[in-house]
Amino acid sequence: MSNLESQSYVNHRKFVPLYHFVLAPISLIVFIASIVHMLKEQFSYSSLLIFGISLCMAILAVLVRQFATKLQDRSILQEENFRHIHLTGKPLDSRLGLQQIIALRFADDASFPQLCMKAAETGMEPRLIKKSITHWRADHHRV
């Protein structure tokens, strides 16, 4: 893992080229083309069939991404709660929201407990949490 690029607030977002730059645009293009075709063909059986298939494809493309990120969000919640218990002996503050906890995962162990406390007390936005991290802990496994 030492050959992985170090992360920071600037470069921590991950794009999966086949999903973001191939599947998603193609799904959208096919869906729009099927609507145009359906209107041109005056709702013929074949145009409705093509529309239905393209609608299913577009929905699946969205759901695949949502299911993957939702599952990872649940894993991050458990991992960061375990990490907080390991470092402090206490679970994460219940005032912290999921998006805050997801942002906090980038903080190194030395600053993590203090940043958790500050985020819970002040209600920091995830973007501000990430910007306040001085020693970034990379997460190269996020989908």
Secondary structure, 3 states (H helix, E strand, C coil): CCCCCCCCCCCCCCCCHHHHHHHHHHHHHHHHHHHHHHHHCCCCHHHHHHHHHHHHHHHHHHHHHHHHHHHHHHHHHHHHHHHHHHHHCCCCCCCCCHHHHHHHCCECCCCHHHHHHHHHHHCCCHHHHHHHCCCECCCCCCC
